[in-house]
Amino acid sequence: MRLRGKKNRVSLESQTDLVVLEPKKLKGKWHELFGNDNPIHIELGMGKGQFISRMSANHPHINYLGMDMFDELLRIGSRKARTLWKEEKNSDEVPNLFLVRGNVEHLEEMFEPGELERIYLNFSDPWPKSKHAKRRLTYHRFLSMYKNVLNERGEIHFKTDSLSLFEFSLNSFSDSQLQMKNISLDLHRNGLREDLVLTEYETKFSGQGMPIYRLEAVIGSEAIREHRSRVAEAMEKSKRRAPDEDAAEKDEPVTEASSEE
Ligand SMILES: C[S@@+](CC[C@H](N)C(=O)[O-])C[C@H]1O[C@@H](n2cnc3c(N)ncnc32)[C@H](O)[C@@H]1O
């Protein structure tokens, strides 16, 4: 990822309203930081922050965290979020977003069990060499951390341009006995999905005509129950349909190809 030079830097230390530099100190206190009990959704490896800034503006009743390891990305992300909120909402504050400097390796030192409700893994580094498989953010060791910090409504939403990472991840989710839904092998096949928020990498790769792979993994007990009842309902409905309707739609899955973010 190419980063800008050092000109016009605003120190991260001065941005305590938007930036968290020592996330381990907030373990168990994230809701206090936001000042409400709204669910917390996090993007792990947010890059320059396009996705998480847009999500915060679109969904004011969700608390968002964008995590990355690099100060320069946090700086770019904070500029982006402030500009978006100023231009679209005429607000000098970004009330439902914090950008966090941290390494996913230490996730369980930053969050109590059940403190998060959703994890976004967007275009995570694919680490194509098999000797680096353990670094992939969908490696089973990471999945087990995610399970621990997610609550009863917990889900992981994963998208990537890398077929090999997607294949690896399908196996990893399956080996970890995670229920998957809304799997897509070409998310924008009918043109860019207006209902989904695009990341920087997604804008670039889908602009080049590359397929984007996506899935959602259902983790929390309540999320699993809800998903199962939706599937049962859809199956029941399809049984009641007229035979000619059934024939026309027999190849379709019972759930949607993907859902809104
Ligand atoms: C390929 S970029 C994707 C950025 C953004 N999500 C997007 O879709 O445009 C991957 C990002 O993940 C970050 N990253 C990789 N490993 C990480 C880790 N262990 N902890 C935190 N961030 C990580 C990198 O610094 C980089 O910004």
The ligand as a Gaussian input file, in Angstrom:
#p B3LYP/6-31G(d) Opt

LIG

0 1
 C       -4.502000      -5.276000       1.449000
 S       -4.836000      -4.080000       2.672000
 C       -6.607000      -3.911000       2.647000
 C       -7.057000      -2.585000       3.184000
 C       -8.578000      -2.359000       3.215000
 N       -9.247000      -3.290000       4.093000
 C       -9.173000      -2.431000       1.838000
 O       -9.921000      -3.387000       1.559000
 O       -8.957000      -1.510000       1.040000
 C       -4.566000      -5.022000       4.160000
 C       -4.380000      -4.146000       5.373000
 O       -4.323000      -4.996000       6.520000
 C       -3.337000      -4.501000       7.408000
 N       -2.890000      -5.645000       8.224000
 C       -2.299000      -6.770000       7.796000
 N       -2.024000      -7.610000       8.818000
 C       -2.483000      -6.989000       9.932000
 C       -2.482000      -7.332000      11.307000
 N       -1.965000      -8.482000      11.727000
 N       -3.004000      -6.465000      12.189000
 C       -3.531000      -5.269000      11.758000
 N       -3.571000      -4.895000      10.459000
 C       -3.043000      -5.737000       9.563000
 C       -2.263000      -3.933000       6.510000
 O       -1.481000      -2.959000       7.167000
 C       -3.110000      -3.331000       5.380000
 O       -3.417000      -1.987000       5.632000

